[in-house]
């Protein structure tokens, strides 16, 4: 039960940070650069996102990033050994992030947002 509360609190905290600093900044038109997650999806999966679809993508990025971070924090906090926490954190971070953004990239490719070269 403690792990579920930790997951939920971490998810909400990270999601709110993303919403405040990435999504709202873009909605107000103050953003000069795209987030690294969006640039990764565009480069790796050749996705073209315009207008309202871009805002939806930013919301999806917020949810996915918050889920990834909350999952990693929860898995790390289950262990009791500091060394094991460091090893788990180092080994789980990139695979979880890459898998989740692979799913998002494939979703957008299937939806027909792929560049035609």
N, C-alpha and C positions, 0 to 999 in steps of 0.2 A: 504494500500500500504506500509506503514511504517513497518507493521508486516512481510510482505513478504521479504522486504529488510533485516530486522533483522534476519529472518530465514535463508535466503541465505548466509549472511555474517557469521553467527554463524556456519552453516553447513560447509562452505568452510574452515573456520579457524580450526575447530575441525578435519575435514577430513585431512587437511594438517599436523596437529600435529600427528595424528595416522599414516599417511603414512611415515612421517620422522622418528618417534621414534619406530614404531613397524614393519611395513612392510619392510622398507629398511634395518633395522637392521637384520631382518631375511634373506633377500636376500643376504646380505653380509656374512652371516654365523656367525655373532657376537653375536647372541642371545643365551643365555644359558638356559633361562627359557621360557616357553610358557606363553602368556598373560592369565590373569585370565578369560577372556571371553572364550577362547579356552578350558581351563581346566574345566570350568563350563559345556560347551557343551559336552565334553568327559565324564564327570562324570554323568551328569543328563540324557543325551540322548544316552549314550553309543556309541558315534561316534568314528570311527577310520579314521584318516586323514593322508595320507602319501604323500610325494613328492610335485608334482605340485598342488595337491588338497589342501595341507596345505597353500600354498601361496594364492590360490583363497579364502580359508576360511578367511585368514587374511584380504584380501581386502573386503570381505563381512562384517567382523567384523568392519572394519574402516567405511564403509558406514552406517551400522546399528547404531553404537555408535554415529557417527556424527548426524544422523537423530534424534536419541533419545534426545541428548543434545540440539540440535537446537529446537526441538518441545517443550521441557520443558521450555527452556529460553523464547521462543515466547509466550507460554501460561502464564508464570509468568509475563511477561512484559505488557500483555494486562490489567492486573489489576492495580489499582492505589493505593491500600492500602498496606502498608508494611506488616502488619500482615497477610493479605490474600495472599500475595506473599510467605511468609514463609510457611503458611499452604499448599498452592498449591504445592510448591516445595517439601515439605516433603511427601505429600500424592501421588503425581504423579510420583515421580522418580522411585521407585521400581516397581510399576505395569507396567509402560511403558517399562522399561528395560526387565522385565521378559516376557512380552507379545512378544516383538520383538525377543528376543532370543529363545522363544518357537517356533516362526514361523521358525527361522533359523534351530533350532534343528529338527523340523518335516520335513523340506525340505531335510536335509541331511539324515534323517532316510528313507524317501521315496525314495531317490536316491540310497539307498542300502549301505550306509556307516556305518551301525550299526554293533556292535560287536555281534558275534554269541557265546553265552554262552553255 
